[in-house]
Amino acid sequence: MVGILPFFIGIGLLGNCIFWETNRYKDVTTSMFTNFALMQGDAVGDTWNDISGAEYVLGNIYCYFWISFAICVINNVFIVIIEDGYVRSKHHSRNDWLKDIE
């Protein structure tokens, strides 16, 4: 989380600076909520309609970049971290009975 947080804040501030006219990016807090909702796949169509009305080309680039980055990179990193913890705990518990033999 610590590694992704600066990038998340930077993208939120960028959205706030570019799309300040829209309701979804009117302040920093709303920008962060909107980006988090986009990252989870909620209200993608509504957000796209709002920001493409203000800046069509930048709105498309911003939406496509943030959604693809959030889904392909951020969520997959979290999944890999959780999966690694699961595999380690499963492997560790599978070999616990060997410690009793020695």
Secondary structure, 3 states (H helix, E strand, C coil): CCCCHHHHHHHHHHHHHHCCCCCCCCCHHHHHHHHHHHHHCCCHHHHHHHHHHHCHHHHHHHHHHHHHHHHHHHHHHHHHHHHHHHHHHHHHHHCHHHHHHC
